[in-house]
């Protein structure tokens, strides 16, 4: 049921001898997959190499196949791990954004699904029938209405239903928390923008009032009414306007 596919495996003494561990590319594995996990791989691949991987994944995926792709996105690199891009050390050469992933995977039939609060992972669904639903709706549907066969796999084994409950509850809590944080940040950002606009409007109103006052005939400087200024008033006005 479960397979490991590794094109560049560790030394034979350090890897499993299980027959389901295949040393090859996924396109040459000879299997069809309903789901998969790709952890810390795509950041090692150039865009052309990742396009090749996307093409191979499409060749071996069943309709509806879902993959979790774990890789640091630009926001993660910028805000959480500035040393993530490390060509000479860890071999990390690219940080793919969600939009970048879409440009590469969607031409091969994949739907890219972002994960709220997780700037180091996203989902790929092959030949998705749910493209009209929002990513949030898709995730909620998966977590609250899991497939019976997947539930059976997690309930199977000596641990009873432990894996099922631990996995389900952890995933639900993660999604609810990420949603709360995302919406709270949105609300705080909106409040900041409202306050900025209010301050800006108040400043403009004050400037308009000052401008309006400045456009009126001056009285405080010379205490002269323009209509009755006379020769002395006109002289003062000329001095004020020509010597400022």
Secondary structure, DSSP 8 states (H G I E B T S, - for coil): ---EE-SS---GGGS---TTEE-S-GGGS---EEEEEEES-GGGS-HHHHHHHHHHHHHHEEEEEEEEEE---HHHHHHT-TT--BTTTT-B-----HHHHHHHHGGGTEEEEE-TT-TTEEEEEET-S-TTS-HHHHHHHHHHS--HHHHHHHH-STTTTHHHHHHHHHHHHHHHHHHHHHHHHHHHHHHHHHHHHHHHHHHHHHHHHHHHHHHS---TTT---GGG-HHHHHHHHHHHHH--
